[in-house]
Amino acid sequence: MSYGAVMDTAAYLERLDIPDPGAPSVAALRALHAAHVERVAYEVLDIHLGRPTEIGPEASAERVAERGRGGYCYHLNGAFSLLLDRLGYDVVWHRAGVQNWPDPVAPGPPLANHLALTVRGLPSDECPDGTWLVDVGLGDALHDPLPLRAGRYPQGPFVYELRPSEVAPGGWRFAHDPGGSFAGMDFGTGGATVDEFAARHLHLSTSPESGFVRACTVQRRDATGVDTLTGCVLHRAGEGAETRTLETSAEWYATLAERFGLALTDVDDAAREALWARIAAAHEAWRAAQAGTSHV
């Protein structure tokens, strides 16, 4: 990826609470990655607010650093790649395809429903060639970067696997834990540009067939588990596991702010009311469908 964008690096690092990460290193990359997934939520709120979003790295970095927002893979990995580039890391964008559990086959990189990143030039005992899978945009997946070599990797309550991809020649398959929200992700080793994700971004953010449109989802990973808010249902997997329903607007917005770091200072009162009305209505429809199913 070629970067011509500018960004407020200090503001971004302040969001991560890492004012000076130091020179590029494996330890610094781990710290930056963990801070990002813990402090910058995976979220699709703007879709449910009816707000189109840009996915260029500069716009995404401004979204994270100055607006206090998160996003999904194009926003999160796009922004993080720009930050890493400014800090001196060698970052490469890759077309990728996420396979959801119902999908009979992996879609592979041609679908481009995911932006994956690798960082090169950081050799270590566990990663002799120095290439790392870096992904802060997979929701409930990686807490730390993975060495790009075949193996199984435990992180918190999950165990991941990296292996050669069967659908991306020369590429890689990231297999999620059986308890994760999706089956896996395949990516090629070639580089990619932002234009290659534009069509899929439009589909994901506007199509009635998109899971992002059908369900309002927010996720935040930490070292011991993951918090997921789907509509009005809050679920914690891992340490401190719980599932409960948020019944009021006040409780819902407080949870966004306190657990997911989303104060939504860029959303006015009228938009907040409209968003909550949409979320609550969808939850009631879901609850009614569940009740109907239970009597079949």
C-alpha positions in Angstrom: 0.0 0.0 0.0 1.4 3.4 -1.0 0.6 6.1 1.6 0.2 9.8 0.7 -2.2 10.5 3.5 -1.5 12.7 6.6 -2.7 12.0 10.1 -2.5 13.2 13.7 -0.2 10.5 14.9 -0.1 11.9 18.5 -3.9 11.9 18.7 -4.0 8.4 17.5 -1.4 7.2 20.0 -3.3 9.1 22.7 -6.4 7.1 21.9 -4.4 3.9 22.3 -2.8 5.3 25.6 0.7 4.6 24.1 2.3 8.1 23.8 5.7 6.7 22.7 5.8 3.2 21.3 9.5 3.5 20.4 11.2 2.1 17.3 9.6 -0.7 15.4 9.9 -4.0 17.2 7.9 -7.2 17.9 7.2 -6.0 21.4 6.0 -2.6 20.3 3.8 -4.1 17.5 2.2 -6.4 20.1 1.5 -3.5 22.4 0.0 -1.4 19.7 -2.2 -4.3 18.4 -3.5 -5.2 21.8 -4.2 -1.6 22.7 -6.1 -1.1 19.4 -8.5 -4.0 19.8 -9.1 -3.1 23.5 -9.7 0.6 22.9 -11.1 0.9 19.4 -14.3 -1.1 18.9 -15.4 -3.1 15.9 -18.8 -1.4 15.2 -21.3 -0.8 12.4 -23.3 2.0 14.1 -23.1 4.4 11.2 -24.9 1.9 8.9 -27.8 2.0 11.3 -27.6 5.7 11.6 -27.9 6.0 7.9 -24.5 7.6 7.5 -22.2 6.7 4.6 -18.6 6.2 5.5 -15.3 6.5 3.7 -12.7 3.8 3.8 -9.6 5.6 2.7 -6.8 5.3 5.4 -6.7 9.0 6.1 -10.5 9.3 6.7 -10.4 6.1 8.8 -7.5 7.4 10.9 -9.4 10.6 11.5 -12.4 8.6 12.5 -10.4 6.7 15.1 -8.1 9.4 16.4 -10.2 12.5 16.4 -13.8 11.3 16.5 -13.4 8.5 19.0 -15.1 6.0 16.8 -14.4 2.4 15.6 -15.6 0.7 12.5 -15.3 -2.5 10.6 -12.3 -4.1 8.8 -11.8 -1.5 6.1 -11.9 1.4 8.7 -9.9 -0.3 11.5 -7.2 -2.0 9.5 -7.0 0.9 7.1 -6.4 3.3 10.0 -4.0 1.0 11.8 -2.0 0.5 8.7 -1.5 4.2 8.3 -0.5 4.5 12.0 2.0 1.7 11.6 3.4 3.2 8.4 4.0 6.5 10.2 5.8 4.7 13.0 8.2 3.1 10.6 6.6 -0.4 10.0 6.6 -2.1 6.6 2.8 -2.7 6.1 1.1 -4.5 3.2 -2.6 -4.6 2.4 -4.2 -7.8 1.2 -7.5 -8.8 -0.3 -9.2 -11.3 1.9 -12.5 -13.3 2.2 -14.2 -14.0 5.5 -16.1 -17.3 5.6 -19.1 -17.2 7.9 -20.3 -20.4 9.6 -23.3 -20.9 7.2 -21.1 -20.5 4.1 -20.7 -23.9 2.5 -17.3 -22.9 1.0 -14.7 -20.2 1.7 -15.2 -17.2 -0.6 -11.5 -16.4 -0.8 -9.7 -13.1 -1.6 -11.8 -12.4 -4.8 -14.8 -11.5 -2.6 -12.7 -8.8 -0.9 -15.1 -8.6 2.1 -12.1 -8.2 4.3 -8.9 -6.1 4.4 -6.0 -8.1 5.9 -2.6 -6.7 6.8 0.9 -8.1 7.2 3.9 -6.4 8.7 7.3 -7.4 7.4 10.9 -7.1 8.6 10.5 -8.1 12.3 12.3 -11.4 12.7 12.2 -13.3 16.0 12.6 -16.8 17.3 8.9 -17.5 16.7 8.8 -15.7 13.4 12.2 -16.2 11.7 11.2 -14.6 8.4 9.8 -11.5 10.2 6.4 -11.5 8.6 3.3 -11.1 10.9 -0.4 -11.3 10.4 -1.8 -8.1 11.9 -5.6 -7.7 12.1 -7.5 -5.3 14.4 -10.6 -5.6 12.2 -11.9 -9.2 12.9 -14.1 -8.3 15.8 -13.8 -11.2 18.2 -10.6 -12.7 16.8 -7.0 -11.6 17.2 -5.8 -9.9 20.4 -2.1 -10.1 19.3 -0.4 -10.4 15.9 0.5 -13.9 14.7 3.7 -15.0 13.1 2.9 -15.9 9.5 3.7 -19.5 9.8 1.6 -22.6 10.1 0.5 -23.5 13.6 -2.1 -23.3 16.4 -2.1 -20.2 18.5 -4.1 -19.8 21.8 -5.2 -16.3 22.8 -7.5 -16.0 25.8 -10.5 -18.3 25.4 -9.8 -19.0 21.7 -7.4 -21.2 19.8 -6.6 -20.0 16.2 -4.9 -21.8 13.4 -2.8 -20.6 10.5 -2.3 -22.9 7.5 -1.9 -22.7 3.7 -5.1 -21.6 2.1 -7.0 -24.0 -0.1 -8.7 -21.2 -2.1 -5.9 -18.6 -2.3 -2.9 -20.1 -4.1 0.2 -19.3 -2.1 -1.9 -17.5 0.5 -3.0 -18.3 4.0 -6.1 -19.5 5.9 -6.8 -18.0 9.4 -9.2 -20.5 11.1 -11.2 -19.1 13.9 -11.9 -21.0 17.1 -15.1 -23.1 17.0 -16.6 -20.7 19.5 -15.9 -17.6 17.4 -18.3 -15.6 15.3 -17.1 -16.8 11.9 -15.3 -19.8 10.5 -12.2 -18.3 9.0 -10.5 -15.9 6.7 -8.4 -16.5 3.6 -6.0 -13.9 2.1 -3.6 -13.8 -0.8 0.0 -12.6 -0.5 -0.3 -9.9 -3.2 -0.7 -6.3 -2.3 -4.0 -4.4 -2.6 -5.3 -0.8 -2.8 -8.3 0.9 -1.3 -10.1 0.9 -4.7 -10.3 -2.9 -4.6 -12.6 -2.8 -1.6 -15.0 -0.1 -2.7 -17.7 -2.3 -4.3 -17.8 -4.7 -1.3 -17.9 -1.8 1.1 -20.9 -0.4 -0.6 -22.6 -3.8 -0.5 -21.8 -4.4 3.2 -23.0 -1.0 4.2 -26.2 -0.8 2.1 -27.5 -4.2 0.9 -30.4 -5.8 2.8 -28.5 -9.1 2.3 -25.5 -7.7 4.4 -25.2 -9.0 7.9 -24.0 -5.5 8.9 -27.4 -4.1 7.7 -29.5 -6.9 9.3 -27.9 -6.7 12.7 -26.3 -3.8 14.7 -23.1 -5.3 16.1 -20.4 -3.9 18.4 -17.4 -6.0 19.6 -14.4 -5.4 21.8 -11.6 -7.9 22.3 -9.3 -8.0 25.4 -6.7 -10.4 26.7 -9.2 -12.7 28.4 -12.3 -12.6 26.2 -14.6 -10.6 24.0 -17.6 -8.4 24.6 -20.3 -8.4 21.9 -23.4 -6.3 21.7 -25.9 -7.5 19.0 -29.0 -5.3 19.0 -30.0 -5.2 22.6 -28.2 -8.4 23.7 -24.9 -8.0 25.5 -22.7 -11.2 25.6 -19.4 -11.7 27.2 -17.3 -14.8 26.1 -14.3 -15.9 28.1 -13.5 -14.6 31.6 -16.5 -13.1 33.3 -18.9 -14.7 30.8 -22.5 -13.3 30.8 -25.5 -12.7 28.6 -28.1 -10.1 29.3 -30.6 -7.8 27.5 -30.3 -4.0 27.7 -33.8 -2.8 28.2 -33.5 1.0 28.0 -31.9 3.6 25.8 -29.9 4.9 28.8 -28.5 1.5 29.6 -27.7 0.8 26.0 -25.8 4.1 25.5 -24.1 3.8 28.8 -22.8 0.3 27.8 -21.5 1.6 24.5 -19.6 4.3 26.4 -18.3 2.3 29.3 -17.7 -1.2 27.9 -16.9 -0.3 24.3 -15.4 3.1 24.5 -18.0 4.7 22.2 -19.2 7.9 23.7 -20.7 8.9 20.3 -19.9 12.6 20.7 -20.5 12.9 17.0 -24.2 11.7 17.3 -26.8 14.3 18.3 -29.8 13.7 20.5 -32.3 13.3 17.6 -30.0 10.7 15.9 -29.6 8.9 19.2 -33.3 8.6 19.7 -33.8 7.4 16.1 -31.0 4.9 16.5 -32.4 3.5 19.7 -35.9 3.3 18.2 -34.5 1.2 15.4 -32.5 -1.1 17.6 -35.4 -1.6 20.0 -37.9 -2.3 17.2 -35.5 -4.9 15.7 -35.0 -6.5 19.1 -38.8 -6.8 19.6 -39.2 -8.3 16.2 -36.4 -10.8 16.9 -37.9 -11.7 20.3 -41.3 -12.3 18.7 -39.7 -14.5 16.1 -37.9 -16.5 18.8 -41.2 -16.9 20.7 -42.9 -18.1 17.5 -40.2 -20.6 16.8 -40.3 -22.0 20.3 -44.0 -23.0 19.7 -43.3 -24.8 16.5 
